[in-house]
Amino acid sequence: MRSLNRAYRGIDATTDVLSFAMSEAGAGVPGASGADAPPVMLGDIVISAPRAVLQAAEAGHSTDEEMTFLLVHGILHLAGYDHETNASDKRRMFRKQGEIIKAIR
């Protein structure tokens, strides 16, 4: 994870999750919607299992819960959410993250 983070984000440190978008967020397929819309590949998500285990222990919840959190976090990045730009975007992303996690529990 550290080498991926360094290569793609220029940050020489390990991280828990990385998202690699296939295209600009929200691009989709022009003119397609609803049941007629083909599936859209958003990109790839890489999760560090060792970090997830450590973070779960630190937070006092299961590794499954931490992996779910990291997966949702990564998907939101692929959907165009960003928590690093400003405080407003961070609140928006984390609110949506909480809503999704609550809905799937």
MODELLER restraints for C-alpha pairs under 7 A, 6 or more apart:
rsr = mdl.restraints
at = mdl.atoms
rsr.add(forms.Gaussian(group=physical.xy_distance, feature=features.Distance(at['CA:1:A'], at['CA:14:A']), mean=5.45, stdev=0.5))
rsr.add(forms.Gaussian(group=physical.xy_distance, feature=features.Distance(at['CA:1:A'], at['CA:15:A']), mean=6.20, stdev=0.5))
rsr.add(forms.Gaussian(group=physical.xy_distance, feature=features.Distance(at['CA:1:A'], at['CA:48:A']), mean=6.64, stdev=0.5))
rsr.add(forms.Gaussian(group=physical.xy_distance, feature=features.Distance(at['CA:2:A'], at['CA:12:A']), mean=6.31, stdev=0.5))
rsr.add(forms.Gaussian(group=physical.xy_distance, feature=features.Distance(at['CA:2:A'], at['CA:13:A']), mean=5.13, stdev=0.5))
rsr.add(forms.Gaussian(group=physical.xy_distance, feature=features.Distance(at['CA:2:A'], at['CA:14:A']), mean=3.96, stdev=0.5))
rsr.add(forms.Gaussian(group=physical.xy_distance, feature=features.Distance(at['CA:2:A'], at['CA:15:A']), mean=6.64, stdev=0.5))
rsr.add(forms.Gaussian(group=physical.xy_distance, feature=features.Distance(at['CA:5:A'], at['CA:11:A']), mean=5.64, stdev=0.5))
rsr.add(forms.Gaussian(group=physical.xy_distance, feature=features.Distance(at['CA:5:A'], at['CA:12:A']), mean=6.60, stdev=0.5))
rsr.add(forms.Gaussian(group=physical.xy_distance, feature=features.Distance(at['CA:5:A'], at['CA:13:A']), mean=6.80, stdev=0.5))
rsr.add(forms.Gaussian(group=physical.xy_distance, feature=features.Distance(at['CA:5:A'], at['CA:14:A']), mean=6.68, stdev=0.5))
rsr.add(forms.Gaussian(group=physical.xy_distance, feature=features.Distance(at['CA:6:A'], at['CA:12:A']), mean=4.70, stdev=0.5))
rsr.add(forms.Gaussian(group=physical.xy_distance, feature=features.Distance(at['CA:6:A'], at['CA:13:A']), mean=6.96, stdev=0.5))
rsr.add(forms.Gaussian(group=physical.xy_distance, feature=features.Distance(at['CA:16:A'], at['CA:47:A']), mean=5.85, stdev=0.5))
rsr.add(forms.Gaussian(group=physical.xy_distance, feature=features.Distance(at['CA:16:A'], at['CA:48:A']), mean=5.10, stdev=0.5))
rsr.add(forms.Gaussian(group=physical.xy_distance, feature=features.Distance(at['CA:16:A'], at['CA:51:A']), mean=5.60, stdev=0.5))
rsr.add(forms.Gaussian(group=physical.xy_distance, feature=features.Distance(at['CA:16:A'], at['CA:52:A']), mean=6.66, stdev=0.5))
rsr.add(forms.Gaussian(group=physical.xy_distance, feature=features.Distance(at['CA:17:A'], at['CA:46:A']), mean=5.61, stdev=0.5))
rsr.add(forms.Gaussian(group=physical.xy_distance, feature=features.Distance(at['CA:17:A'], at['CA:47:A']), mean=4.49, stdev=0.5))
rsr.add(forms.Gaussian(group=physical.xy_distance, feature=features.Distance(at['CA:17:A'], at['CA:48:A']), mean=6.22, stdev=0.5))
rsr.add(forms.Gaussian(group=physical.xy_distance, feature=features.Distance(at['CA:17:A'], at['CA:70:A']), mean=6.25, stdev=0.5))
rsr.add(forms.Gaussian(group=physical.xy_distance, feature=features.Distance(at['CA:17:A'], at['CA:74:A']), mean=6.56, stdev=0.5))
rsr.add(forms.Gaussian(group=physical.xy_distance, feature=features.Distance(at['CA:18:A'], at['CA:45:A']), mean=5.72, stdev=0.5))
rsr.add(forms.Gaussian(group=physical.xy_distance, feature=features.Distance(at['CA:18:A'], at['CA:46:A']), mean=5.20, stdev=0.5))
rsr.add(forms.Gaussian(group=physical.xy_distance, feature=features.Distance(at['CA:18:A'], at['CA:47:A']), mean=6.64, stdev=0.5))
rsr.add(forms.Gaussian(group=physical.xy_distance, feature=features.Distance(at['CA:18:A'], at['CA:74:A']), mean=6.56, stdev=0.5))
rsr.add(forms.Gaussian(group=physical.xy_distance, feature=features.Distance(at['CA:19:A'], at['CA:44:A']), mean=5.80, stdev=0.5))
rsr.add(forms.Gaussian(group=physical.xy_distance, feature=features.Distance(at['CA:19:A'], at['CA:45:A']), mean=4.51, stdev=0.5))
rsr.add(forms.Gaussian(group=physical.xy_distance, feature=features.Distance(at['CA:19:A'], at['CA:46:A']), mean=6.45, stdev=0.5))
rsr.add(forms.Gaussian(group=physical.xy_distance, feature=features.Distance(at['CA:19:A'], at['CA:74:A']), mean=5.45, stdev=0.5))
rsr.add(forms.Gaussian(group=physical.xy_distance, feature=features.Distance(at['CA:19:A'], at['CA:77:A']), mean=6.54, stdev=0.5))
rsr.add(forms.Gaussian(group=physical.xy_distance, feature=features.Distance(at['CA:19:A'], at['CA:78:A']), mean=6.40, stdev=0.5))
rsr.add(forms.Gaussian(group=physical.xy_distance, feature=features.Distance(at['CA:20:A'], at['CA:43:A']), mean=5.46, stdev=0.5))
rsr.add(forms.Gaussian(group=physical.xy_distance, feature=features.Distance(at['CA:20:A'], at['CA:44:A']), mean=5.07, stdev=0.5))
rsr.add(forms.Gaussian(group=physical.xy_distance, feature=features.Distance(at['CA:20:A'], at['CA:45:A']), mean=6.28, stdev=0.5))
rsr.add(forms.Gaussian(group=physical.xy_distance, feature=features.Distance(at['CA:21:A'], at['CA:42:A']), mean=5.85, stdev=0.5))
rsr.add(forms.Gaussian(group=physical.xy_distance, feature=features.Distance(at['CA:21:A'], at['CA:43:A']), mean=4.32, stdev=0.5))
rsr.add(forms.Gaussian(group=physical.xy_distance, feature=features.Distance(at['CA:21:A'], at['CA:44:A']), mean=6.52, stdev=0.5))
rsr.add(forms.Gaussian(group=physical.xy_distance, feature=features.Distance(at['CA:21:A'], at['CA:78:A']), mean=5.59, stdev=0.5))
rsr.add(forms.Gaussian(group=physical.xy_distance, feature=features.Distance(at['CA:22:A'], at['CA:41:A']), mean=6.94, stdev=0.5))
rsr.add(forms.Gaussian(group=physical.xy_distance, feature=features.Distance(at['CA:22:A'], at['CA:42:A']), mean=5.59, stdev=0.5))
rsr.add(forms.Gaussian(group=physical.xy_distance, feature=features.Distance(at['CA:22:A'], at['CA:43:A']), mean=4.55, stdev=0.5))
rsr.add(forms.Gaussian(group=physical.xy_distance, feature=features.Distance(at['CA:25:A'], at['CA:78:A']), mean=6.20, stdev=0.5))
rsr.add(forms.Gaussian(group=physical.xy_distance, feature=features.Distance(at['CA:25:A'], at['CA:79:A']), mean=5.15, stdev=0.5))
rsr.add(forms.Gaussian(group=physical.xy_distance, feature=features.Distance(at['CA:25:A'], at['CA:80:A']), mean=4.81, stdev=0.5))
rsr.add(forms.Gaussian(group=physical.xy_distance, feature=features.Distance(at['CA:26:A'], at['CA:79:A']), mean=6.37, stdev=0.5))
rsr.add(forms.Gaussian(group=physical.xy_distance, feature=features.Distance(at['CA:28:A'], at['CA:40:A']), mean=6.32, stdev=0.5))
rsr.add(forms.Gaussian(group=physical.xy_distance, feature=features.Distance(at['CA:42:A'], at['CA:78:A']), mean=6.01, stdev=0.5))
rsr.add(forms.Gaussian(group=physical.xy_distance, feature=features.Distance(at['CA:43:A'], at['CA:78:A']), mean=6.69, stdev=0.5))
rsr.add(forms.Gaussian(group=physical.xy_distance, feature=features.Distance(at['CA:45:A'], at['CA:74:A']), mean=6.03, stdev=0.5))
rsr.add(forms.Gaussian(group=physical.xy_distance, feature=features.Distance(at['CA:52:A'], at['CA:63:A']), mean=6.26, stdev=0.5))
rsr.add(forms.Gaussian(group=physical.xy_distance, feature=features.Distance(at['CA:52:A'], at['CA:66:A']), mean=5.85, stdev=0.5))
rsr.add(forms.Gaussian(group=physical.xy_distance, feature=features.Distance(at['CA:52:A'], at['CA:67:A']), mean=6.21, stdev=0.5))
rsr.add(forms.Gaussian(group=physical.xy_distance, feature=features.Distance(at['CA:53:A'], at['CA:63:A']), mean=5.37, stdev=0.5))
rsr.add(forms.Gaussian(group=physical.xy_distance, feature=features.Distance(at['CA:56:A'], at['CA:62:A']), mean=5.64, stdev=0.5))
rsr.add(forms.Gaussian(group=physical.xy_distance, feature=features.Distance(at['CA:56:A'], at['CA:63:A']), mean=5.26, stdev=0.5))
rsr.add(forms.Gaussian(group=physical.xy_distance, feature=features.Distance(at['CA:56:A'], at['CA:66:A']), mean=5.53, stdev=0.5))
rsr.add(forms.Gaussian(group=physical.xy_distance, feature=features.Distance(at['CA:69:A'], at['CA:101:A']), mean=7.00, stdev=0.5))
rsr.add(forms.Gaussian(group=physical.xy_distance, feature=features.Distance(at['CA:72:A'], at['CA:97:A']), mean=6.50, stdev=0.5))
rsr.add(forms.Gaussian(group=physical.xy_distance, feature=features.Distance(at['CA:73:A'], at['CA:97:A']), mean=6.51, stdev=0.5))
rsr.add(forms.Gaussian(group=physical.xy_distance, feature=features.Distance(at['CA:81:A'], at['CA:93:A']), mean=5.77, stdev=0.5))
rsr.add(forms.Gaussian(group=physical.xy_distance, feature=features.Distance(at['CA:82:A'], at['CA:89:A']), mean=6.09, stdev=0.5))
rsr.add(forms.Gaussian(group=physical.xy_distance, feature=features.Distance(at['CA:82:A'], at['CA:90:A']), mean=6.44, stdev=0.5))
rsr.add(forms.Gaussian(group=physical.xy_distance, feature=features.Distance(at['CA:82:A'], at['CA:93:A']), mean=6.54, stdev=0.5))
rsr.add(forms.Gaussian(group=physical.xy_distance, feature=features.Distance(at['CA:83:A'], at['CA:89:A']), mean=5.53, stdev=0.5))
rsr.add(forms.Gaussian(group=physical.xy_distance, feature=features.Distance(at['CA:83:A'], at['CA:90:A']), mean=3.81, stdev=0.5))
rsr.add(forms.Gaussian(group=physical.xy_distance, feature=features.Distance(at['CA:83:A'], at['CA:93:A']), mean=6.34, stdev=0.5))
rsr.add(forms.Gaussian(group=physical.xy_distance, feature=features.Distance(at['CA:84:A'], at['CA:90:A']), mean=6.71, stdev=0.5))
